[in-house]
Amino acid sequence: HPKYLAVVDQPMDLSLIMQKINDNAYIRPYEFVEDIKLITKNALVYFKKGDSVTNR
């Protein structure tokens, strides 16, 4: 989705999380959990209620 970076303030995806795991960037487990939550938050911001993605 080309407009994603313009809409979402703090982008996060599974490949970035994997990179952070491989780089040992997570010091505490909650940091990982927060990134997972951020993916969900970003999806809710980007895909508004009523979009075909949110209706599935």
mmCIF entry with sequence, helices, sheets and N, C-alpha, C, O atoms, coordinates in Angstrom:
data_MODEL
# 
_entry.id   MODEL 
# 
_entity.id                         1 
_entity.type                       polymer 
_entity.pdbx_number_of_molecules   1 
# 
_entity_poly.entity_id                      1 
_entity_poly.type                           'polypeptide(L)' 
_entity_poly.nstd_linkage                   no 
_entity_poly.nstd_monomer                   no 
_entity_poly.pdbx_seq_one_letter_code       HPKYLAVVDQPMDLSLIMQKINDNAYIRPYEFVEDIKLITKNALVYFKKGDSVTNR 
_entity_poly.pdbx_seq_one_letter_code_can   HPKYLAVVDQPMDLSLIMQKINDNAYIRPYEFVEDIKLITKNALVYFKKGDSVTNR 
_entity_poly.pdbx_strand_id                 A 
# 
loop_
_entity_poly_seq.entity_id 
_entity_poly_seq.num 
_entity_poly_seq.mon_id 
_entity_poly_seq.hetero 
1 1  HIS n 
1 2  PRO n 
1 3  LYS n 
1 4  TYR n 
1 5  LEU n 
1 6  ALA n 
1 7  VAL n 
1 8  VAL n 
1 9  ASP n 
1 10 GLN n 
1 11 PRO n 
1 12 MET n 
1 13 ASP n 
1 14 LEU n 
1 15 SER n 
1 16 LEU n 
1 17 ILE n 
1 18 MET n 
1 19 GLN n 
1 20 LYS n 
1 21 ILE n 
1 22 ASN n 
1 23 ASP n 
1 24 ASN n 
1 25 ALA n 
1 26 TYR n 
1 27 ILE n 
1 28 ARG n 
1 29 PRO n 
1 30 TYR n 
1 31 GLU n 
1 32 PHE n 
1 33 VAL n 
1 34 GLU n 
1 35 ASP n 
1 36 ILE n 
1 37 LYS n 
1 38 LEU n 
1 39 ILE n 
1 40 THR n 
1 41 LYS n 
1 42 ASN n 
1 43 ALA n 
1 44 LEU n 
1 45 VAL n 
1 46 TYR n 
1 47 PHE n 
1 48 LYS n 
1 49 LYS n 
1 50 GLY n 
1 51 ASP n 
1 52 SER n 
1 53 VAL n 
1 54 THR n 
1 55 ASN n 
1 56 ARG n 
# 
_struct_asym.id          A 
_struct_asym.entity_id   1 
# 
loop_
_struct_conf.conf_type_id 
_struct_conf.id 
_struct_conf.pdbx_PDB_helix_id 
_struct_conf.beg_label_comp_id 
_struct_conf.beg_label_asym_id 
_struct_conf.beg_label_seq_id 
_struct_conf.pdbx_beg_PDB_ins_code 
_struct_conf.end_label_comp_id 
_struct_conf.end_label_asym_id 
_struct_conf.end_label_seq_id 
_struct_conf.pdbx_end_PDB_ins_code 
_struct_conf.beg_auth_comp_id 
_struct_conf.beg_auth_asym_id 
_struct_conf.beg_auth_seq_id 
_struct_conf.end_auth_comp_id 
_struct_conf.end_auth_asym_id 
_struct_conf.end_auth_seq_id 
_struct_conf.pdbx_PDB_helix_class 
_struct_conf.details 
_struct_conf.pdbx_PDB_helix_length 
HELX_P HELX_P1 AA1 TYR A 4  ? VAL A 7  ? TYR A 4  VAL A 7  1 ? 4  
HELX_P HELX_P2 AA2 LEU A 14 ? ASN A 22 ? LEU A 14 ASN A 22 1 ? 9  
HELX_P HELX_P3 AA3 PRO A 29 ? TYR A 46 ? PRO A 29 TYR A 46 1 ? 18 
# 
_struct_conf_type.id          HELX_P 
_struct_conf_type.criteria    ? 
_struct_conf_type.reference   ? 
# 
loop_
_atom_site.group_PDB 
_atom_site.id 
_atom_site.type_symbol 
_atom_site.label_atom_id 
_atom_site.label_alt_id 
_atom_site.label_comp_id 
_atom_site.label_asym_id 
_atom_site.label_entity_id 
_atom_site.label_seq_id 
_atom_site.pdbx_PDB_ins_code 
_atom_site.Cartn_x 
_atom_site.Cartn_y 
_atom_site.Cartn_z 
_atom_site.occupancy 
_atom_site.B_iso_or_equiv 
_atom_site.pdbx_formal_charge 
_atom_site.auth_seq_id 
_atom_site.auth_comp_id 
_atom_site.auth_asym_id 
_atom_site.auth_atom_id 
_atom_site.pdbx_PDB_model_num 
ATOM 1   N N  . HIS A 1 1  ? 0.845   -1.179  0.000  1.00 0.00 ? 1  HIS A N  1 
ATOM 2   C CA . HIS A 1 1  ? 0.000   0.000   0.000  1.00 0.00 ? 1  HIS A CA 1 
ATOM 3   C C  . HIS A 1 1  ? 0.889   1.239   0.000  1.00 0.00 ? 1  HIS A C  1 
ATOM 4   O O  . HIS A 1 1  ? 1.571   1.519   0.985  1.00 0.00 ? 1  HIS A O  1 
ATOM 5   N N  . PRO A 1 2  ? 0.879   1.970   -1.089 1.00 0.00 ? 2  PRO A N  1 
ATOM 6   C CA . PRO A 1 2  ? 1.811   3.086   -1.258 1.00 0.00 ? 2  PRO A CA 1 
ATOM 7   C C  . PRO A 1 2  ? 1.624   4.242   -0.271 1.00 0.00 ? 2  PRO A C  1 
ATOM 8   O O  . PRO A 1 2  ? 2.595   4.939   0.025  1.00 0.00 ? 2  PRO A O  1 
ATOM 9   N N  . LYS A 1 3  ? 0.440   4.469   0.239  1.00 0.00 ? 3  LYS A N  1 
ATOM 10  C CA . LYS A 1 3  ? 0.187   5.600   1.138  1.00 0.00 ? 3  LYS A CA 1 
ATOM 11  C C  . LYS A 1 3  ? 0.461   5.271   2.607  1.00 0.00 ? 3  LYS A C  1 
ATOM 12  O O  . LYS A 1 3  ? 0.331   6.139   3.470  1.00 0.00 ? 3  LYS A O  1 
ATOM 13  N N  . TYR A 1 4  ? 0.834   4.041   2.892  1.00 0.00 ? 4  TYR A N  1 
ATOM 14  C CA . TYR A 1 4  ? 1.018   3.591   4.273  1.00 0.00 ? 4  TYR A CA 1 
ATOM 15  C C  . TYR A 1 4  ? 1.972   4.495   5.048  1.00 0.00 ? 4  TYR A C  1 
ATOM 16  O O  . TYR A 1 4  ? 1.657   4.915   6.161  1.00 0.00 ? 4  TYR A O  1 
ATOM 17  N N  . LEU A 1 5  ? 3.120   4.795   4.477  1.00 0.00 ? 5  LEU A N  1 
ATOM 18  C CA . LEU A 1 5  ? 4.118   5.603   5.184  1.00 0.00 ? 5  LEU A CA 1 
ATOM 19  C C  . LEU A 1 5  ? 3.656   7.037   5.410  1.00 0.00 ? 5  LEU A C  1 
ATOM 20  O O  . LEU A 1 5  ? 4.120   7.696   6.340  1.00 0.00 ? 5  LEU A O  1 
ATOM 21  N N  . ALA A 1 6  ? 2.759   7.520   4.579  1.00 0.00 ? 6  ALA A N  1 
ATOM 22  C CA . ALA A 1 6  ? 2.231   8.870   4.757  1.00 0.00 ? 6  ALA A CA 1 
ATOM 23  C C  . ALA A 1 6  ? 1.171   8.920   5.851  1.00 0.00 ? 6  ALA A C  1 
ATOM 24  O O  . ALA A 1 6  ? 0.952   9.972   6.451  1.00 0.00 ? 6  ALA A O  1 
ATOM 25  N N  . VAL A 1 7  ? 0.516   7.803   6.115  1.00 0.00 ? 7  VAL A N  1 
ATOM 26  C CA . VAL A 1 7  ? -0.590  7.753   7.072  1.00 0.00 ? 7  VAL A CA 1 
ATOM 27  C C  . VAL A 1 7  ? -0.124  7.320   8.463  1.00 0.00 ? 7  VAL A C  1 
ATOM 28  O O  . VAL A 1 7  ? -0.620  7.826   9.469  1.00 0.00 ? 7  VAL A O  1 
ATOM 29  N N  . VAL A 1 8  ? 0.810   6.404   8.518  1.00 0.00 ? 8  VAL A N  1 
ATOM 30  C CA . VAL A 1 8  ? 1.245   5.807   9.784  1.00 0.00 ? 8  VAL A CA 1 
ATOM 31  C C  . VAL A 1 8  ? 2.472   6.551   10.317 1.00 0.00 ? 8  VAL A C  1 
ATOM 32  O O  . VAL A 1 8  ? 3.450   6.747   9.596  1.00 0.00 ? 8  VAL A O  1 
ATOM 33  N N  . ASP A 1 9  ? 2.409   6.964   11.589 1.00 0.00 ? 9  ASP A N  1 
ATOM 34  C CA . ASP A 1 9  ? 3.503   7.724   12.196 1.00 0.00 ? 9  ASP A CA 1 
ATOM 35  C C  . ASP A 1 9  ? 4.741   6.883   12.476 1.00 0.00 ? 9  ASP A C  1 
ATOM 36  O O  . ASP A 1 9  ? 5.865   7.339   12.269 1.00 0.00 ? 9  ASP A O  1 
ATOM 37  N N  . GLN A 1 10 ? 4.534   5.660   12.944 1.00 0.00 ? 10 GLN A N  1 
ATOM 38  C CA . GLN A 1 10 ? 5.655   4.801   13.334 1.00 0.00 ? 10 GLN A CA 1 
ATOM 39  C C  . GLN A 1 10 ? 5.477   3.435   12.675 1.00 0.00 ? 10 GLN A C  1 
ATOM 40  O O  . GLN A 1 10 ? 4.910   2.529   13.285 1.00 0.00 ? 10 GLN A O  1 
ATOM 41  N N  . PRO A 1 11 ? 5.949   3.274   11.448 1.00 0.00 ? 11 PRO A N  1 
ATOM 42  C CA . PRO A 1 11 ? 5.765   2.014   10.733 1.00 0.00 ? 11 PRO A CA 1 
ATOM 43  C C  . PRO A 1 11 ? 6.426   0.835   11.451 1.00 0.00 ? 11 PRO A C  1 
ATOM 44  O O  . PRO A 1 11 ? 7.490   0.965   12.056 1.00 0.00 ? 11 PRO A O  1 
ATOM 45  N N  . MET A 1 12 ? 5.765   -0.305  11.366 1.00 0.00 ? 12 MET A N  1 
ATOM 46  C CA . MET A 1 12 ? 6.311   -1.539  11.943 1.00 0.00 ? 12 MET A CA 1 
ATOM 47  C C  . MET A 1 12 ? 5.743   -2.699  11.139 1.00 0.00 ? 12 MET A C  1 
ATOM 48  O O  . MET A 1 12 ? 4.572   -2.690  10.761 1.00 0.00 ? 12 MET A O  1 
ATOM 49  N N  . ASP A 1 13 ? 6.577   -3.694  10.882 1.00 0.00 ? 13 ASP A N  1 
ATOM 50  C CA . ASP A 1 13 ? 6.110   -4.897  10.204 1.00 0.00 ? 13 ASP A CA 1 
ATOM 51  C C  . ASP A 1 13 ? 6.902   -6.097  10.712 1.00 0.00 ? 13 ASP A C  1 
ATOM 52  O O  . ASP A 1 13 ? 7.875   -5.948  11.450 1.00 0.00 ? 13 ASP A O  1 
ATOM 53  N N  . LEU A 1 14 ? 6.474   -7.275  10.310 1.00 0.00 ? 14 LEU A N  1 
ATOM 54  C CA . LEU A 1 14 ? 7.100   -8.496  10.819 1.00 0.00 ? 14 LEU A CA 1 
ATOM 55  C C  . LEU A 1 14 ? 8.554   -8.630  10.387 1.00 0.00 ? 14 LEU A C  1 
ATOM 56  O O  . LEU A 1 14 ? 9.369   -9.182  11.126 1.00 0.00 ? 14 LEU A O  1 
ATOM 57  N N  . SER A 1 15 ? 8.889   -8.131  9.203  1.00 0.00 ? 15 SER A N  1 
ATOM 58  C CA . SER A 1 15 ? 10.290  -8.229  8.778  1.00 0.00 ? 15 SER A CA 1 
ATOM 59  C C  . SER A 1 15 ? 11.183  -7.336  9.630  1.00 0.00 ? 15 SER A C  1 
ATOM 60  O O  . SER A 1 15 ? 12.323  -7.702  9.916  1.00 0.00 ? 15 SER A O  1 
ATOM 61  N N  . LEU A 1 16 ? 10.690  -6.184  10.036 1.00 0.00 ? 16 LEU A N  1 
ATOM 62  C CA . LEU A 1 16 ? 11.463  -5.316  10.926 1.00 0.00 ? 16 LEU A CA 1 
ATOM 63  C C  . LEU A 1 16 ? 11.608  -5.951  12.309 1.00 0.00 ? 16 LEU A C  1 
ATOM 64  O O  . LEU A 1 16 ? 12.666  -5.861  12.933 1.00 0.00 ? 16 LEU A O  1 
ATOM 65  N N  . ILE A 1 17 ? 10.542  -6.590  12.782 1.00 0.00 ? 17 ILE A N  1 
ATOM 66  C CA . ILE A 1 17 ? 10.618  -7.296  14.060 1.00 0.00 ? 17 ILE A CA 1 
ATOM 67  C C  . ILE A 1 17 ? 11.654  -8.423  13.981 1.00 0.00 ? 17 ILE A C  1 
ATOM 68  O O  . ILE A 1 17 ? 12.449  -8.598  14.904 1.00 0.00 ? 17 ILE A O  1 
ATOM 69  N N  . MET A 1 18 ? 11.649  -9.181  12.889 1.00 0.00 ? 18 MET A N  1 
ATOM 70  C CA . MET A 1 18 ? 12.641  -10.251 12.723 1.00 0.00 ? 18 MET A CA 1 
ATOM 71  C C  . MET A 1 18 ? 14.059  -9.684  12.700 1.00 0.00 ? 18 MET A C  1 
ATOM 72  O O  . MET A 1 18 ? 14.977  -10.267 13.276 1.00 0.00 ? 18 MET A O  1 
ATOM 73  N N  . GLN A 1 19 ? 14.231  -8.554  12.037 1.00 0.00 ? 19 GLN A N  1 
ATOM 74  C CA . GLN A 1 19 ? 15.545  -7.916  11.998 1.00 0.00 ? 19 GLN A CA 1 
ATOM 75  C C  . GLN A 1 19 ? 15.983  -7.517  13.407 1.00 0.00 ? 19 GLN A C  1 
ATOM 76  O O  . GLN A 1 19 ? 17.139  -7.707  13.785 1.00 0.00 ? 19 GLN A O  1 
ATOM 77  N N  . LYS A 1 20 ? 15.042  -6.961  14.180 1.00 0.00 ? 20 LYS A N  1 
ATOM 78  C CA . LYS A 1 20 ? 15.356  -6.568  15.553 1.00 0.00 ? 20 LYS A CA 1 
ATOM 79  C C  . LYS A 1 20 ? 15.696  -7.785  16.419 1.00 0.00 ? 20 LYS A C  1 
ATOM 80  O O  . LYS A 1 20 ? 16.570  -7.708  17.283 1.00 0.00 ? 20 LYS A O  1 
ATOM 81  N N  . ILE A 1 21 ? 15.011  -8.898  16.190 1.00 0.00 ? 21 ILE A N  1 
ATOM 82  C CA . ILE A 1 21 ? 15.328  -10.136 16.918 1.00 0.00 ? 21 ILE A CA 1 
ATOM 83  C C  . ILE A 1 21 ? 16.741  -10.598 16.559 1.00 0.00 ? 21 ILE A C  1 
ATOM 84  O O  . ILE A 1 21 ? 17.541  -10.915 17.439 1.00 0.00 ? 21 ILE A O  1 
ATOM 85  N N  . ASN A 1 22 ? 17.037  -10.634 15.271 1.00 0.00 ? 22 ASN A N  1 
ATOM 86  C CA . ASN A 1 22 ? 18.357  -11.085 14.818 1.00 0.00 ? 22 ASN A CA 1 
ATOM 87  C C  . ASN A 1 22 ? 19.482  -10.168 15.292 1.00 0.00 ? 22 ASN A C  1 
ATOM 88  O O  . ASN A 1 22 ? 20.608  -10.616 15.508 1.00 0.00 ? 22 ASN A O  1 
ATOM 89  N N  . ASP A 1 23 ? 19.170  -8.884  15.451 1.00 0.00 ? 23 ASP A N  1 
ATOM 90  C CA . ASP A 1 23 ? 20.160  -7.905  15.923 1.00 0.00 ? 23 ASP A CA 1 
ATOM 91  C C  . ASP A 1 23 ? 20.208  -7.805  17.445 1.00 0.00 ? 23 ASP A C  1 
ATOM 92  O O  . ASP A 1 23 ? 20.940  -6.987  18.002 1.00 0.00 ? 23 ASP A O  1 
ATOM 93  N N  . ASN A 1 24 ? 19.415  -8.652  18.112 1.00 0.00 ? 24 ASN A N  1 
ATOM 94  C CA . ASN A 1 24 ? 19.323  -8.609  19.582 1.00 0.00 ? 24 ASN A CA 1 
ATOM 95  C C  . ASN A 1 24 ? 18.952  -7.217  20.088 1.00 0.00 ? 24 ASN A C  1 
ATOM 96  O O  . ASN A 1 24 ? 19.472  -6.755  21.104 1.00 0.00 ? 24 ASN A O  1 
ATOM 97  N N  . ALA A 1 25 ? 18.056  -6.563  19.374 1.00 0.00 ? 25 ALA A N  1 
ATOM 98  C CA . ALA A 1 25 ? 17.653  -5.201  19.719 1.00 0.00 ? 25 ALA A CA 1 
ATOM 99  C C  . ALA A 1 25 ? 16.648  -5.158  20.866 1.00 0.00 ? 25 ALA A C  1 
ATOM 100 O O  . ALA A 1 25 ? 16.495  -4.130  21.525 1.00 0.00 ? 25 ALA A O  1 
ATOM 101 N N  . TYR A 1 26 ? 15.970  -6.266  21.101 1.00 0.00 ? 26 TYR A N  1 
ATOM 102 C CA . TYR A 1 26 ? 15.007  -6.302  22.201 1.00 0.00 ? 26 TYR A CA 1 
ATOM 103 C C  . TYR A 1 26 ? 15.736  -6.664  23.492 1.00 0.00 ? 26 TYR A C  1 
ATOM 104 O O  . TYR A 1 26 ? 16.335  -7.734  23.601 1.00 0.00 ? 26 TYR A O  1 
ATOM 105 N N  . ILE A 1 27 ? 15.676  -5.766  24.461 1.00 0.00 ? 27 ILE A N  1 
ATOM 106 C CA . ILE A 1 27 ? 16.303  -6.004  25.754 1.00 0.00 ? 27 ILE A CA 1 
ATOM 107 C C  . ILE A 1 27 ? 15.326  -6.723  26.685 1.00 0.00 ? 27 ILE A C  1 
ATOM 108 O O  . ILE A 1 27 ? 15.702  -7.630  27.428 1.00 0.00 ? 27 ILE A O  1 
ATOM 109 N N  . ARG A 1 28 ? 14.068  -6.298  26.625 1.00 0.00 ? 28 ARG A N  1 
ATOM 110 C CA . ARG A 1 28 ? 13.036  -6.867  27.498 1.00 0.00 ? 28 ARG A CA 1 
ATOM 111 C C  . ARG A 1 28 ? 11.888  -7.398  26.638 1.00 0.00 ? 28 ARG A C  1 
ATOM 112 O O  . ARG A 1 28 ? 11.621  -6.858  25.564 1.00 0.00 ? 28 ARG A O  1 
ATOM 113 N N  . PRO A 1 29 ? 11.209  -8.446  27.096 1.00 0.00 ? 29 PRO A N  1 
ATOM 114 C CA . PRO A 1 29 ? 10.106  -9.027  26.315 1.00 0.00 ? 29 PRO A CA 1 
ATOM 115 C C  . PRO A 1 29 ? 9.009   -8.027  25.964 1.00 0.00 ? 29 PRO A C  1 
ATOM 116 O O  . PRO A 1 29 ? 8.421   -8.115  24.886 1.00 0.00 ? 29 PRO A O  1 
ATOM 117 N N  . TYR A 1 30 ? 8.725   -7.080  26.854 1.00 0.00 ? 30 TYR A N  1 
ATOM 118 C CA . TYR A 1 30 ? 7.643   -6.141  26.571 1.00 0.00 ? 30 TYR A CA 1 
ATOM 119 C C  . TYR A 1 30 ? 7.947   -5.280  25.345 1.00 0.00 ? 30 TYR A C  1 
ATOM 120 O O  . TYR A 1 30 ? 7.018   -4.796  24.698 1.00 0.00 ? 30 TYR A O  1 
ATOM 121 N N  . GLU A 1 31 ? 9.222   -5.077  25.009 1.00 0.00 ? 31 GLU A N  1 
ATOM 122 C CA . GLU A 1 31 ? 9.566   -4.301  23.815 1.00 0.00 ? 31 GLU A CA 1 
ATOM 123 C C  . GLU A 1 31 ? 9.076   -5.021  22.558 1.00 0.00 ? 31 GLU A C  1 
ATOM 124 O O  . GLU A 1 31 ? 8.573   -4.392  21.627 1.00 0.00 ? 31 GLU A O  1 
ATOM 125 N N  . PHE A 1 32 ? 9.230   -6.335  22.543 1.00 0.00 ? 32 PHE A N  1 
ATOM 126 C CA . PHE A 1 32 ? 8.720   -7.149  21.441 1.00 0.00 ? 32 PHE A CA 1 
ATOM 127 C C  . PHE A 1 32 ? 7.200   -7.059  21.379 1.00 0.00 ? 32 PHE A C  1 
ATOM 128 O O  . PHE A 1 32 ? 6.626   -6.870  20.306 1.00 0.00 ? 32 PHE A O  1 
ATOM 129 N N  . VAL A 1 33 ? 6.556   -7.193  22.523 1.00 0.00 ? 33 VAL A N  1 
ATOM 130 C CA . VAL A 1 33 ? 5.092   -7.128  22.589 1.00 0.00 ? 33 VAL A CA 1 
ATOM 131 C C  . VAL A 1 33 ? 4.600   -5.770  22.095 1.00 0.00 ? 33 VAL A C  1 
ATOM 132 O O  . VAL A 1 33 ? 3.607   -5.699  21.371 1.00 0.00 ? 33 VAL A O  1 
ATOM 133 N N  . GLU A 1 34 ? 5.274   -4.708  22.473 1.00 0.00 ? 34 GLU A N  1 
ATOM 134 C CA . GLU A 1 34 ? 4.876   -3.367  22.035 1.00 0.00 ? 34 GLU A CA 1 
ATOM 135 C C  . GLU A 1 34 ? 4.966   -3.236  20.516 1.00 0.00 ? 34 GLU A C  1 
ATOM 136 O O  . GLU A 1 34 ? 4.109   -2.594  19.908 1.00 0.00 ? 34 GLU A O  1 
ATOM 137 N N  . ASP A 1 35 ? 5.969   -3.821  19.898 1.00 0.00 ? 35 ASP A N  1 
ATOM 138 C CA . ASP A 1 35 ? 6.071   -3.771  18.438 1.00 0.00 ? 35 ASP A CA 1 
ATOM 139 C C  . ASP A 1 35 ? 4.940   -4.553  17.778 1.00 0.00 ? 35 ASP A C  1 
ATOM 140 O O  . ASP A 1 35 ? 4.412   -4.130  16.750 1.00 0.00 ? 35 ASP A O  1 
ATOM 141 N N  . ILE A 1 36 ? 4.566   -5.688  18.359 1.00 0.00 ? 36 ILE A N  1 
ATOM 142 C CA . ILE A 1 36 ? 3.426   -6.447  17.828 1.00 0.00 ? 36 ILE A CA 1 
ATOM 143 C C  . ILE A 1 36 ? 2.148   -5.618  17.943 1.00 0.00 ? 36 ILE A C  1 
ATOM 144 O O  . ILE A 1 36 ? 1.354   -5.565  17.004 1.00 0.00 ? 36 ILE A O  1 
ATOM 145 N N  . LYS A 1 37 ? 1.951   -4.981  19.078 1.00 0.00 ? 37 LYS A N  1 
ATOM 146 C CA . LYS A 1 37 ? 0.780   -4.115  19.266 1.00 0.00 ? 37 LYS A CA 1 
ATOM 147 C C  . LYS A 1 37 ? 0.793   -2.965  18.268 1.00 0.00 ? 37 LYS A C  1 
ATOM 148 O O  . LYS A 1 37 ? -0.258  -2.553  17.779 1.00 0.00 ? 37 LYS A O  1 
ATOM 149 N N  . LEU A 1 38 ? 1.977   -2.449  17.966 1.00 0.00 ? 38 LEU A N  1 
ATOM 150 C CA . LEU A 1 38 ? 2.098   -1.340  17.023 1.00 0.00 ? 38 LEU A CA 1 
ATOM 151 C C  . LEU A 1 38 ? 1.638   -1.749  15.629 1.00 0.00 ? 38 LEU A C  1 
ATOM 152 O O  . LEU A 1 38 ? 1.036   -0.944  14.919 1.00 0.00 ? 38 LEU A O  1 
ATOM 153 N N  . ILE A 1 39 ? 1.911   -2.977  15.231 1.00 0.00 ? 39 ILE A N  1 
ATOM 154 C CA . ILE A 1 39 ? 1.424   -3.460  13.934 1.00 0.00 ? 39 ILE A CA 1 
ATOM 155 C C  . ILE A 1 39 ? -0.099  -3.387  13.891 1.00 0.00 ? 39 ILE A C  1 
ATOM 156 O O  . ILE A 1 39 ? -0.676  -2.929  12.905 1.00 0.00 ? 39 ILE A O  1 
ATOM 157 N N  . THR A 1 40 ? -0.746  -3.840  14.961 1.00 0.00 ? 40 THR A N  1 
ATOM 158 C CA . THR A 1 40 ? -2.209  -3.803  15.028 1.00 0.00 ? 40 THR A CA 1 
ATOM 159 C C  . THR A 1 40 ? -2.719  -2.370  15.026 1.00 0.00 ? 40 THR A C  1 
ATOM 160 O O  . THR A 1 40 ? -3.661  -2.046  14.303 1.00 0.00 ? 40 THR A O  1 
ATOM 161 N N  . LYS A 1 41 ? -2.108  -1.520  15.823 1.00 0.00 ? 41 LYS A N  1 
ATOM 162 C CA . LYS A 1 41 ? -2.517  -0.114  15.883 1.00 0.00 ? 41 LYS A CA 1 
ATOM 163 C C  . LYS A 1 41 ? -2.393  0.543   14.511 1.00 0.00 ? 41 LYS A C  1 
ATOM 164 O O  . LYS A 1 41 ? -3.299  1.251   14.072 1.00 0.00 ? 41 LYS A O  1 
ATOM 165 N N  . ASN A 1 42 ? -1.283  0.309   13.845 1.00 0.00 ? 42 ASN A N  1 
ATOM 166 C CA . ASN A 1 42 ? -1.070  0.893   12.523 1.00 0.00 ? 42 ASN A CA 1 
ATOM 167 C C  . ASN A 1 42 ? -2.107  0.397   11.519 1.00 0.00 ? 42 ASN A C  1 
ATOM 168 O O  . ASN A 1 42 ? -2.590  1.164   10.686 1.00 0.00 ? 42 ASN A O  1 
ATOM 169 N N  . ALA A 1 43 ? -2.444  -0.880  11.602 1.00 0.00 ? 43 ALA A N  1 
ATOM 170 C CA . ALA A 1 43 ? -3.454  -1.426  10.693 1.00 0.00 ? 43 ALA A CA 1 
ATOM 171 C C  . ALA A 1 43 ? -4.803  -0.758  10.923 1.00 0.00 ? 43 ALA A C  1 
ATOM 172 O O  . ALA A 1 43 ? -5.524  -0.462  9.970  1.00 0.00 ? 43 ALA A O  1 
ATOM 173 N N  . LEU A 1 44 ? -5.143  -0.520  12.187 1.00 0.00 ? 44 LEU A N  1 
ATOM 174 C CA . LEU A 1 44 ? -6.419  0.128   12.491 1.00 0.00 ? 44 LEU A CA 1 
ATOM 175 C C  . LEU A 1 44 ? -6.436  1.583   12.045 1.00 0.00 ? 44 LEU A C  1 
ATOM 176 O O  . LEU A 1 44 ? -7.490  2.105   11.681 1.00 0.00 ? 44 LEU A O  1 
ATOM 177 N N  . VAL A 1 45 ? -5.290  2.240   12.067 1.00 0.00 ? 45 VAL A N  1 
ATOM 178 C CA . VAL A 1 45 ? -5.196  3.623   11.584 1.00 0.00 ? 45 VAL A CA 1 
ATOM 179 C C  . VAL A 1 45 ? -5.298  3.654   10.062 1.00 0.00 ? 45 VAL A C  1 
ATOM 180 O O  . VAL A 1 45 ? -6.022  4.472   9.496  1.00 0.00 ? 45 VAL A O  1 
ATOM 181 N N  . TYR A 1 46 ? -4.573  2.763   9.413  1.00 0.00 ? 46 TYR A N  1 
ATOM 182 C CA . TYR A 1 46 ? -4.505  2.779   7.956  1.00 0.00 ? 46 TYR A CA 1 
ATOM 183 C C  . TYR A 1 46 ? -5.788  2.267   7.303  1.00 0.00 ? 46 TYR A C  1 
ATOM 184 O O  . TYR A 1 46 ? -6.309  2.884   6.373  1.00 0.00 ? 46 TYR A O  1 
ATOM 185 N N  . PHE A 1 47 ? -6.285  1.148   7.791  1.00 0.00 ? 47 PHE A N  1 
ATOM 186 C CA . PHE A 1 47 ? -7.497  0.566   7.231  1.00 0.00 ? 47 PHE A CA 1 
ATOM 187 C C  . PHE A 1 47 ? -8.677  1.005   8.080  1.00 0.00 ? 47 PHE A C  1 
ATOM 188 O O  . PHE A 1 47 ? -8.938  0.433   9.138  1.00 0.00 ? 47 PHE A O  1 
ATOM 189 N N  . LYS A 1 48 ? -9.377  2.003   7.620  1.00 0.00 ? 48 LYS A N  1 
ATOM 190 C CA . LYS A 1 48 ? -10.510 2.551   8.363  1.00 0.00 ? 48 LYS A CA 1 
ATOM 191 C C  . LYS A 1 48 ? -11.677 1.565   8.391  1.00 0.00 ? 48 LYS A C  1 
ATOM 192 O O  . LYS A 1 48 ? -11.779 0.667   7.556  1.00 0.00 ? 48 LYS A O  1 
ATOM 193 N N  . LYS A 1 49 ? -12.548 1.760   9.375  1.00 0.00 ? 49 LYS A N  1 
ATOM 194 C CA . LYS A 1 49 ? -13.746 0.929   9.485  1.00 0.00 ? 49 LYS A CA 1 
ATOM 195 C C  . LYS A 1 49 ? -14.535 1.017   8.187  1.00 0.00 ? 49 LYS A C  1 
ATOM 196 O O  . LYS A 1 49 ? -14.757 2.106   7.656  1.00 0.00 ? 49 LYS A O  1 
ATOM 197 N N  . GLY A 1 50 ? -14.950 -0.122  7.690  1.00 0.00 ? 50 GLY A N  1 
ATOM 198 C CA . GLY A 1 50 ? -15.699 -0.175  6.446  1.00 0.00 ? 50 GLY A CA 1 
ATOM 199 C C  . GLY A 1 50 ? -14.847 -0.554  5.247  1.00 0.00 ? 50 GLY A C  1 
ATOM 200 O O  . GLY A 1 50 ? -15.385 -0.924  4.203  1.00 0.00 ? 50 GLY A O  1 
ATOM 201 N N  . ASP A 1 51 ? -13.514 -0.468  5.377  1.00 0.00 ? 51 ASP A N  1 
ATOM 202 C CA . ASP A 1 51 ? -12.637 -0.902  4.296  1.00 0.00 ? 51 ASP A CA 1 
ATOM 203 C C  . ASP A 1 51 ? -12.790 -2.407  4.098  1.00 0.00 ? 51 ASP A C  1 
ATOM 204 O O  . ASP A 1 51 ? -13.152 -3.128  5.028  1.00 0.00 ? 51 ASP A O  1 
ATOM 205 N N  . SER A 1 52 ? -12.515 -2.871  2.900  1.00 0.00 ? 52 SER A N  1 
ATOM 206 C CA . SER A 1 52 ? -12.666 -4.300  2.621  1.00 0.00 ? 52 SER A CA 1 
ATOM 207 C C  . SER A 1 52 ? -11.775 -5.154  3.522  1.00 0.00 ? 52 SER A C  1 
ATOM 208 O O  . SER A 1 52 ? -12.139 -6.285  3.844  1.00 0.00 ? 52 SER A O  1 
ATOM 209 N N  . VAL A 1 53 ? -10.630 -4.643  3.930  1.00 0.00 ? 53 VAL A N  1 
ATOM 210 C CA . VAL A 1 53 ? -9.724  -5.402  4.799  1.00 0.00 ? 53 VAL A CA 1 
ATOM 211 C C  . VAL A 1 53 ? -10.325 -5.574  6.183  1.00 0.00 ? 53 VAL A C  1 
ATOM 212 O O  . VAL A 1 53 ? -10.207 -6.647  6.775  1.00 0.00 ? 53 VAL A O  1 
ATOM 213 N N  . THR A 1 54 ? -10.965 -4.542  6.710  1.00 0.00 ? 54 THR A N  1 
ATOM 214 C CA . THR A 1 54 ? -11.519 -4.618  8.063  1.00 0.00 ? 54 THR A CA 1 
ATOM 215 C C  . THR A 1 54 ? -12.823 -5.393  8.114  1.00 0.00 ? 54 THR A C  1 
ATOM 216 O O  . THR A 1 54 ? -13.267 -5.772  9.198  1.00 0.00 ? 54 THR A O  1 
ATOM 217 N N  . ASN A 1 55 ? -13.437 -5.634  6.991  1.00 0.00 ? 55 ASN A N  1 
ATOM 218 C CA . ASN A 1 55 ? -14.701 -6.370  6.964  1.00 0.00 ? 55 ASN A CA 1 
ATOM 219 C C  . ASN A 1 55 ? -14.502 -7.874  6.888  1.00 0.00 ? 55 ASN A C  1 
ATOM 220 O O  . ASN A 1 55 ? -15.485 -8.615  6.869  1.00 0.00 ? 55 ASN A O  1 
ATOM 221 N N  . ARG A 1 56 ? -13.279 -8.344  6.844  1.00 0.00 ? 56 ARG A N  1 
ATOM 222 C CA . ARG A 1 56 ? -13.013 -9.788  6.717  1.00 0.00 ? 56 ARG A CA 1 
ATOM 223 C C  . ARG A 1 56 ? -12.971 -10.453 8.048  1.00 0.00 ? 56 ARG A C  1 
ATOM 224 O O  . ARG A 1 56 ? -12.759 -11.663 8.128  1.00 0.00 ? 56 ARG A O  1 
# 
